[in-house]
């Protein structure tokens, strides 16, 4: 089993200073976003599910990470739950199919919000996920969500992730 994550999810997992995106249902930043992602990764690792990091995601992440990029890359490489998934020939074919679909309707952007360059990267991410037959892509990006749905790849939005369970309150006994 495998899932894929996008750049926002990866950034939130590794950089505590990243501001979470807004939850469209509340209009406010996703509550405890990092904790949700850490809990997800913990659950996936426990179940033996691999977390794929598509190479376009890794590239975007390393740009944001700047000087800390090599340290983060070492940490990713040392955690067995993560697998860097390359943009290979099969993924390129899938990304091209997704791009051609958009072009056929007369709109290269297919009514998506991102720049054309961002949408190319999003299609690459979905292409990698689809060819790896992931169980889901975890994202907060509406464009990735739309592309994935079009490609018939399941999507879970960041704000849909469950919060980790609270530690059960300890009962207080007299004399403690």
ABEGO torsion letter per residue (X at the ends): XBBBBBAAAAAAAABAABBBBBBAAAGBBBBGAAAAAAAAAAAAAAAGBBBBBBAAAAAAAAAAAEAAAAAAAAAAAABAABBBBBBBAAAAAAAAAAAAAAAAAGBAAGGBABBAAAAAAAAAAAAAAAAAGBABBBBABAAAAAAAAAAGBBBBBAAABBBBBBBBBBBBBBGX
